[in-house]
Amino acid sequence: MAKRKLKKFADVNSFHNCFFLSFEDARAGGLSLKGKWHSDYFKNNNPIVLELGCGKGEYTVGLAQRYPNKNFIGVDIKGNRIWTGAKTAIDNKMNNVAFIRTRIDFIDTCFINNEVNEIWITFPDPQPLKSRIRNRLTNMMFINRYEKILGKNGIINLKTDSEPFHEYTKEVIAENKFELLDTTTDLYADVNTRDEALTSIKTYYEKMFSDKGFKICYLKFRI
């Protein structure tokens, strides 16, 4: 197991669609592609969509397959997870996919203002303890970072199996007067009213939670 994980780390470091941002680089100015994603990597001006905490990149790759006229970037700290999505994208010659291995805390050092159009947060750790609320990816500490990189009318999507986390995010939206575009605590109960990508693409964690009978919550808002 350890050898396989090390092999994946080595692969990710060599993959042309994977980039790493260290703590030192974040403090020194950020990722070298910051402000140059359209010109130097994607070679187009199509909208950029992020998946934060992308894990194995199922959503990143799945969305990229459905929307070839958009660019997708998965972000996760664990290279052995990113390997799966990155390898799938390479094997399928997908030029609208990239991955960044870094902490979400550094996301605003990976892009310039208005470089990103949309963000997906798929099944993050709900951080249920009160002492850990500030680590929730929809806490204002993180949203302030997202605001720096999102273009005007930028959109954030959240999928989670945690209803308390879903309700917490709704409170953040209301308190900060963001525009709530969609919300449900049982996505699969009214699936016909939404984009099929919401239910046809399942992350590892979504499948695990669904199989255990958990309801899937979803919301979409504009900041």
C-alpha positions as CSV (number, residue, x, y, z in Angstrom):
1,M,0.0,0.0,0.0
2,A,2.8,2.5,0.9
3,K,4.7,1.7,-2.3
4,R,1.6,2.3,-4.4
5,K,0.9,5.6,-2.6
6,L,4.4,6.7,-3.2
7,K,4.1,5.8,-6.9
8,K,1.0,7.9,-7.2
9,F,2.7,10.8,-5.6
10,A,5.6,10.5,-8.1
11,D,3.1,10.2,-11.0
12,V,1.2,13.3,-9.9
13,N,4.4,15.3,-9.7
14,S,5.1,14.3,-13.3
15,F,1.6,14.7,-14.8
16,H,1.3,17.7,-17.1
17,N,-2.2,18.5,-15.7
18,C,-1.1,18.7,-12.0
19,F,0.4,21.6,-10.1
20,F,1.6,21.9,-6.5
21,L,1.5,25.0,-4.3
22,S,3.5,24.8,-1.1
23,F,3.2,27.1,1.9
24,E,6.4,28.8,1.0
25,D,5.2,29.4,-2.6
26,A,1.8,30.7,-1.4
27,R,3.6,33.3,0.8
28,A,6.0,34.2,-2.0
29,G,3.4,35.2,-4.5
30,G,1.4,32.1,-5.4
31,L,1.1,29.6,-8.2
32,S,3.1,30.4,-11.4
33,L,-0.1,30.0,-13.4
34,K,-1.9,32.7,-11.4
35,G,-3.5,35.0,-13.9
36,K,-2.3,32.9,-16.8
37,W,-4.7,29.9,-16.7
38,H,-6.5,30.9,-19.9
39,S,-3.4,31.9,-21.9
40,D,-0.7,29.5,-20.7
41,Y,-2.6,26.3,-19.8
42,F,-6.1,26.0,-21.3
43,K,-5.2,28.1,-24.3
44,N,-8.8,29.5,-24.5
45,N,-11.0,32.0,-22.7
46,N,-13.7,29.5,-21.6
47,P,-15.1,29.9,-18.0
48,I,-13.1,28.3,-15.2
49,V,-14.9,26.1,-12.7
50,L,-13.2,24.9,-9.5
51,E,-14.0,21.8,-7.4
52,L,-12.6,22.4,-3.9
53,G,-11.7,19.3,-1.8
54,C,-12.0,17.3,-5.1
55,G,-10.8,14.0,-3.7
56,K,-10.4,11.6,-6.6
57,G,-11.7,14.2,-9.0
58,E,-15.0,12.4,-10.0
59,Y,-16.9,15.7,-10.2
60,T,-14.1,17.6,-11.9
61,V,-13.8,15.0,-14.6
62,G,-17.5,14.3,-14.9
63,L,-18.4,18.0,-15.4
64,A,-15.5,18.4,-17.8
65,Q,-16.9,15.5,-19.9
66,R,-20.4,17.1,-20.0
67,Y,-19.3,20.7,-20.6
68,P,-16.3,20.7,-23.0
69,N,-16.7,24.5,-23.4
70,K,-15.7,25.1,-19.8
71,N,-12.4,24.5,-18.0
72,F,-12.3,22.6,-14.7
73,I,-9.8,22.5,-12.0
74,G,-9.9,20.2,-9.0
75,V,-8.1,21.2,-5.8
76,D,-7.1,18.9,-3.0
77,I,-4.2,18.5,-0.6
78,K,-3.7,14.8,-1.1
79,G,-1.8,13.8,-4.3
80,N,-2.7,10.1,-4.1
81,R,-6.4,11.1,-4.4
82,I,-5.9,13.6,-7.2
83,W,-4.1,10.8,-9.2
84,T,-7.3,9.1,-10.2
85,G,-8.9,12.1,-11.8
86,A,-5.7,13.4,-13.3
87,K,-4.9,10.0,-14.9
88,T,-8.5,9.7,-16.2
89,A,-8.2,13.1,-17.8
90,I,-4.8,12.2,-19.4
91,D,-6.0,8.8,-20.7
92,N,-9.0,10.5,-22.3
93,K,-7.0,13.4,-23.7
94,M,-9.1,15.9,-21.8
95,N,-7.6,19.4,-22.4
96,N,-10.1,21.2,-20.2
97,V,-9.0,19.6,-16.9
98,A,-6.3,20.4,-14.4
99,F,-5.6,19.7,-10.7
100,I,-3.9,21.7,-8.0
101,R,-2.4,20.0,-4.9
102,T,-2.6,22.5,-2.1
103,R,-4.6,23.7,0.9
104,I,-7.9,25.5,0.3
105,D,-6.5,28.2,2.5
106,F,-4.2,29.2,-0.3
107,I,-6.8,29.2,-3.1
108,D,-6.6,33.0,-3.5
109,T,-2.9,32.7,-4.3
110,C,-3.7,30.4,-7.3
111,F,-5.8,32.8,-9.3
112,I,-6.1,36.5,-9.8
113,N,-9.3,38.6,-9.3
114,N,-12.2,37.5,-11.6
115,E,-10.3,34.5,-13.0
116,V,-12.8,31.9,-11.8
117,N,-16.5,31.8,-12.7
118,E,-17.9,29.0,-10.5
119,I,-17.0,26.9,-7.5
120,W,-18.2,23.4,-6.4
121,I,-17.8,22.1,-2.9
122,T,-18.6,18.4,-2.8
123,F,-19.0,16.5,0.5
124,P,-16.5,18.4,2.6
125,D,-15.8,17.5,6.2
126,P,-18.8,19.2,8.0
127,Q,-16.7,20.1,11.0
128,P,-19.5,19.4,13.5
129,L,-17.8,20.7,16.7
130,K,-18.4,24.4,17.5
131,S,-14.7,24.8,18.0
132,R,-14.1,23.7,14.4
133,I,-16.8,25.8,12.6
134,R,-14.2,28.2,11.3
135,N,-12.8,25.4,9.2
136,R,-16.0,24.8,7.3
137,L,-15.5,25.6,3.6
138,T,-18.5,27.9,3.6
139,N,-17.4,29.9,6.6
140,M,-16.9,33.6,5.7
141,M,-13.1,33.2,6.2
142,F,-13.1,31.0,3.1
143,I,-15.8,32.8,1.2
144,N,-13.8,36.0,1.5
145,R,-11.0,34.1,-0.3
146,Y,-13.5,32.9,-2.9
147,E,-14.7,36.5,-3.5
148,K,-11.2,37.5,-4.5
149,I,-11.0,35.1,-7.4
150,L,-14.6,34.8,-8.5
151,G,-15.9,37.0,-11.3
152,K,-18.9,39.3,-11.0
153,N,-22.0,37.2,-10.1
154,G,-19.7,34.2,-9.3
155,I,-21.6,31.1,-8.2
156,I,-20.9,28.6,-5.4
157,N,-22.5,25.1,-5.3
158,L,-22.5,22.8,-2.2
159,K,-23.4,19.1,-2.0
160,T,-23.3,17.5,1.4
161,D,-24.9,14.6,3.4
162,S,-24.9,16.8,6.5
163,E,-28.2,18.7,7.0
164,P,-26.7,20.8,9.8
165,F,-23.9,21.9,7.5
166,H,-26.4,22.7,4.8
167,E,-28.5,24.8,7.3
168,Y,-25.3,26.5,8.5
169,T,-24.5,27.6,5.0
170,K,-28.0,28.9,4.4
171,E,-27.5,31.1,7.6
172,V,-24.2,32.4,6.2
173,I,-25.9,33.2,2.9
174,A,-28.8,35.1,4.7
175,E,-26.5,36.9,7.1
176,N,-24.3,38.2,4.3
177,K,-27.2,38.9,1.9
178,F,-25.9,36.6,-0.8
179,E,-28.4,35.5,-3.4
180,L,-29.7,32.0,-2.7
181,L,-30.5,30.4,-6.1
182,D,-31.5,26.9,-5.1
183,T,-31.7,24.7,-2.0
184,T,-33.0,21.3,-1.1
185,T,-32.4,18.8,1.8
186,D,-33.3,15.8,-0.4
187,L,-31.8,16.3,-3.9
188,Y,-32.9,12.9,-5.3
189,A,-36.6,13.5,-4.3
190,D,-37.0,16.3,-6.8
191,V,-34.2,15.4,-9.3
192,N,-36.3,16.3,-12.4
193,T,-36.2,20.0,-11.7
194,R,-32.4,20.3,-11.9
195,D,-29.5,19.7,-14.2
196,E,-28.9,16.0,-14.6
197,A,-25.2,16.4,-13.7
198,L,-26.2,17.0,-10.1
199,T,-27.2,13.4,-9.7
200,S,-25.6,11.5,-12.6
201,I,-22.1,12.4,-11.3
202,K,-21.4,10.8,-7.9
203,T,-18.2,11.2,-5.9
204,Y,-16.9,8.3,-3.8
205,Y,-18.4,9.8,-0.7
206,E,-21.7,10.6,-2.3
207,K,-22.1,7.0,-3.3
208,M,-21.1,5.8,0.1
209,F,-23.5,8.1,1.9
210,S,-26.4,7.4,-0.6
211,D,-25.9,3.6,-0.2
212,K,-26.3,4.0,3.6
213,G,-29.6,5.9,3.1
214,F,-28.4,9.4,3.8
215,K,-30.3,12.2,2.1
216,I,-28.2,14.4,-0.1
217,C,-28.4,18.2,0.4
218,Y,-27.7,20.8,-2.2
219,L,-27.6,24.5,-2.5
220,K,-26.4,27.1,-4.9
221,F,-25.8,30.8,-4.3
222,R,-24.3,33.9,-5.9
223,I,-21.9,36.1,-3.9
